[in-house]
């Protein structure tokens, strides 16, 4: 069946009102929950084939997080979907005002290759919770996970509710021509701009989850072994192929050398002396990205790491010293296990460095000084912040996740995800028992005085 036909079937299915009852939405989410649990081993195997992720990392960062998101959504869905009363001004007396969330209709979710399960399922949870029908388009770069998810979706939902499309297929080329009611895209800023151009033809609202160079700031007040472990965790998770991975480190000059030693020790404790030989250390997605990352290391001062294995597409976690702002590794999002280190002497210097660059998706601050924390949180704009840790803010479902400026627009996770896939429909209900004449022409004399009283 061609994607155009499925799209129109989804439109008809949505128009029938079948997806609107809360009981239907909860049932759909519970079916997805059961399917993820039942197929956990198959999904973990697919993630290992595509990215070299261990079963433990696949559960922690993809399958388990998806199940956690489902539990949180099921627990709170009734409250999110409820009509919400809001205040009504005296000028509209007698009357009442309320806001009712309603689904957009047919949504397109475009997922990336780096977290091919989580970044497909998590927005799908929000879309289904809000009452939409969905088309999921997978990346061509994670074919095993795309196949496993397609099988899961086909066995769990009818195509008029949820269907899947593989990147690079003829159906994928047709998608921009279809008049979706909502588009949710996760990927690079360059492709995000093309998605917006396609959406503009139909005035389709778009949420863009992009990326950028997420900075990490380290001052002398924090315990270095702890900071090094947490920064190394964020940089090595999925071999650094994470949109919110710490992209570069602004480190106070007084602790730079000590941090480098602790970072190297943290990597050894996690992955051994030769991480490229550790089967639990993920690999780079393909040879093109592997070669690109090696090019970013070339010519830089390597403090630790730097080894690579073309046969397995693994690159050792690598710390670069005294990186210049105009270095190649500072001109693009790294998206790999390479951490450039730039020393600073004064916190104002580090703050200015970040503020003069495009707004990042995440910003990490390591400090025990409350004045420094307050200054950086108020002075820097980023999609999200995490103080004294990296990446884990994504696992807090009550916090919205999204970018700002070049790192994206809109947000999701938890309530924010439900709202992203919903239209907040405002309703004013007026009584027919009373009708005050002061709003009707001619607006002169006492009517003007009454209007000024109400609208002052």
N, C-alpha and C positions, 0 to 999 in steps of 0.2 A: 504494500500500500504506500503510495507516495505521500510525502510530508504535507503537501497542500491539502490532500484529502483528510489526513489525520487532523490537521489544524482546524479545518472546517467542522469536523466531527467534535473536536474539543469545544469550539465556539457554540455549537448546538447543545452540547451536553451542559455547558455552563449556563446557557440561556434557559435550560429546563429547570434550573433552581436546585438540581440534585446536590450540589456541593455546599449549599448554604446552611443546612441544619448543623448545629454544633455536634450532635450525635454522629453525623456522617464524618465530620472532620476528625473527631476523636478516634473513630473506628479506623479511618485511613492511616492515622499516625500509629496506632497500635499494630496494624498489619505491617507497616514499615519496620517498626521496632522488632517484631517477631522475625521478619525476614533477615534483618541484620544479624540477629543472634544466631539464627539457623545457619547462615552462610559465612560466619566469621572466618572459618578456616580457609574457605575458597577466596575470600576477599584479601586476607593476609597473604596468601600465596600469590595473588595477582600483584599486590603492592611490592612484594619481594622481587617478582620478575621485572617490574617496570623500573623500580628505584633502588632495589637492594635493601629495602627496609626489613629489619627483623620483625618477627611476630609481635614482640613486646612493644617496639616503637610504633608499629602499625596500630596496635590497640590503643596505646596511650594518646597518640596524636590524630587518629582518624576514626577508627571504629568505636572506641570507647567514648571519645568526645561526641560523636554523633548520637550514641545511645544516651549520654548525659543530657544533650540538648533536647532529645525527645522526651525524656522524663520531666525536664523543667517545663517544656511547652505543654505537655499534657496536664501537669499540675496547675498551670496558670491560665490555660486557654479560656475557660469560662469567664474569668475576670477581664481578660483582654478584649473579648468579643462582646462584652455587655454594653448596652446603651449607657452613656455617661451624661448625667445632668450637669449643666453649666448655668451660671447666673444669667439672668435676663434683666436688662436695664428698665428703669421705671417708665421710660418713654414707650415701652412695648407692653405695658400692663393693660389688660390681663393677658399673660402669655407665659410660655415655658420654652426653654431652649435645651437642646441635647445634641450629642454627637454619636453617630452610629457608624462603626467600622464596617465597610463593605469591600469585598474582593474586587480587584481590577477586572479579572476575567481570565484570559489566556496569557500565561507568563512564559517568557523564554529565559532559561538559566544557562549561561555559558561558563563552563568550569575550566580551570587550568590543569596542567600536568603535574605540578609539584605536590599538591595534596589532592589527588584526583577523586578520592572518596569523600573526604570531609567537605571539600569546597563544592561538591555536587549535592551531597545529602543535606548539609546544614541549611543552605538557602531553600532547598526543596521542602524541608520541614516547615519553614516560615511560610512559604507559598501555600502549602496544603492547609496549614493551620488557619490561614486567612480565608480559605475557601476558593482558591484558584485552581484552574487546570494548568498543566505544565508541560513544556517541551524542554528536555535536558540535552544540551549539546556538549559532548566530551571532547577533550583534546586528542589529537592524533598521536601525541608523543607518549601517551600512557595507554597503549592498546589493550593490555591484559586486564587492567582495572576497568577500562571502558566496557570490555566484553562481559566481565563478571557483573558489573552494575546493570548493564542492559538486560542480562538474564534475570537478575533480581527484580528489576522493575517490571519486566514482561510477565513474570510469574506472580507478581503482587498486585498490579493495577491494570485495569483495562486501558487501552491506548487512548480512549477519549478523555481519560483523566490525566495520565502521565505517559509520555512516550520519550524515547531517546533517539539521538542522532549522533553519529560519529564524525569527528572533525575530518575534513578532507573528502568526505563522501559527497555525491551529487546533492543529496538532501541538505547538507550543510551550506552549500552554495545558494540554495533557494531561500534559506531562513531570513536574510535581511529584507527580502521582498514582501514578507508576510506582515500583516498589520497586527502585531502583538499589542496587548494592553499594558504590558510591563516587561522591561528587559533588565536582567540582573547579570552583570559581567564581572568576572574576576580575571585579571591578567595585567599586561603591561600598559603604560600610558599611551604608547603609540597605537596599539590595537584598540584601546578604549576610545580614542578619538574617532576611529573608523566606525565603531559601534554607535557612537553618538550621531555620526553623519547619517547612518542607515536609519536610526530611530527617528531622526528629524523629519524624514519623509512622511511619517505617519503621526508625528507629534507624540510619540510613545515616551512615557516617563522612563528614565534610566537610572539605575544605581550602578556606580562604578567602584569596584574594589581594586585599586591599583597597587603601586609599590613605591619605590624610591629608596634613597639612601638613609636608612634609619640610624641616627647617631646614638652613641653610648658615651656618657660622660662619667669619668671616674676621678674623684677628689681624694685627698690623703686621709680622710677621716674614717674610711670603711676598712674592715678587716680584709686584707688582700687575698688570702686563701679562699674565703667565701665568695668575694667578688669575682675572682678568676674562675671558680667552678661554675658560677651562674652565667658568666659571659661565655665561657667555653661551651656550656650546655646550649645556649641560644645560637652560637655560631656553628656548632656541629650537628644540631638536630636536622635531619634530612640532608646532611652534608651541606648545610648552609643554604639550601634551596627553599627558603622560607621568606615570604614577602615582608615579614616583620623581624627577620634576623638582624642583629646588630651589624650594620654595614661597615662602620668605622668607629674607632675608639679615640676620643679626646681624653688623654690621660695627663694628670698633673706631672710635671717633669720630675718632681722629687720621688715619685713612686713608680716611674716608668720601668726601670730595670728590674725592680723587685716584682712588679706585676708580670713581666715577661717570664720570669722564672716560675712563678705560680701558675701561669697559664699553661706552660709546657708540662708542668707536673699534673695539672688537672686533666689534660689531654691523655697523658700516659695512664693515669688511673682509670679513665673511661674506656680507652681503646688500645692500650698497650704501647710498646715501644714502636711498633710499625702498624699504624692504623690502616694502611692500605692492604694489609693482610688479614685484617679483622673482618670476618663475614657479617658482623653486626653493624659495621660502618657503611652507611648507604653510599651508592655511587652516583656520579653525575649522569644526568638523564640521557645524554647522547654525546657522540664524538665532537659535534660542532661546539656545544657548550664546554666540553672538556678542553678543547684547544683554545677557546676564548679565555677561559680562566687561567690557563698556563701563560697566555699572553699578558695577563694582568700582573702576574708575578715577575715576569721577565724584566730585568733591569732594576728591580727593587732590592732593598737590603732585607734579607730573610733572617729573622731572629730564631725561629723554630719552625719545623715542618718543611714544606716545600717539595717533598717527594711525591711522585705520581706514578701510576701504573696504567698505561694505555690499554692493557689487556682487560682490566676490570673497570676502567673509567673512574678509578678512585684517586682523589687528591688528598694528601695528608693535611690536617688542619694547620694553617700557615699564618704566622704572625709577621707582619711587615713593620719595619722600624723607620722612623723619620720620613714618613711619606709626605711628599709635597702636594699642596692643593691642586696643582695642575697635572699630577700624575694620572696615567690612564685609568688606574683603579679608582680614582676619585671622580671620574667623568660619567660613570654609569653604575647602576645597581649591580653589585658583585654577584649575588645569587650563587654563592659557593662558599667553601670552607676557608676563606681568606679574610683576614682581619687587618686592615691598615691601621697603624698606630700613629697619632699625631700628638706631640706633647704641647702643653700649654702652661703658662706661668700664673695667669690670673683668670678667675672664673668669668670675668667680663669678656675676656678674649675668646673663651670657648663658646659663650652665649652668642657673641657677635658672629662667630664662624658659622653657626647653625642658622641664624636668622637671615644671613645673606644668601642662603641657598633655598631651593624649592622646599616647600613644607613636606616633611616626611610622614610616612604612615605610622611610625612609632618613634618614641624617644625614650631612652633609658638613662636614668640618673642614679648614680651610686654615690651616696653621701649620708653622713649622720648629722650634718649641720642643717638645722631647720631653716636658717636664713638663706642658705644656698638653695635648698629644695624649693622654698617659696619663690625665690627670685627666678629660678629656671622654669618652674611650672607656670608662672605668670608671664614670663618674658618670651617664651618659645611657643609657637603654634605647631601642633602635630596632630595626627589622627588620634593617637592615644598615648598615654604615658604609663610607665611602670617604674616605680622607685625601688632600687636595691634588688632588682631581679630583671630577667629578660623573658619575653614571649608569653609568660604564664597568664598575663591579663586576658588573653584570648579565651581562657577556660572559665572566666567569670561571666555566666550567662546574663546576669543583671546589668552588665556594662555593655553599652552599644559599641560595636566595632565598625570602623570605617575611616576613610581618609579625609583630607582637606586639601584644597588646591590641587597641585599636581599629583597627589597621592590618592585622589578619588573624591567621590561625592555620594552622600547617603550613608546609611549604616544598617547593620543587622545584628543578629544574636538576640535571643530572648524576645522581650517586648518590642525592642527596636526592629527586629526582623518581621514580626507580625505587622507592625505599623508600616514598614517598607512595602509590603505586599497588599496593603489596604488603603482605600480612600476613606478619609475621615469625613463622613457625610454629615453636614450640619443641618439641623432641623429646628425651625421656630414654629411653634404652634400657638396661634392666636385664638382668643375667644370670639365668638360671633354675638355674644350678648351685649357687649359695649363697643361703641365706636366713637372715639373722641374727634371732634371736627377741626382741631387746630392745625392738622397737617394738610388740609385741603385748601386750595385757592378759593378766594383771594387771600394771600398771606399778608395781612395788614393789621395794625392796631394790636388788640389783645392777643391775637394768634402769634405775632412775632415775639411778644413778651413771654408767652408760654413756651415757645420753641427755644428761646434763649435760656430759659430756666432749665429745661431738660437737657439741652445740648451744650451747656457751658463747659 
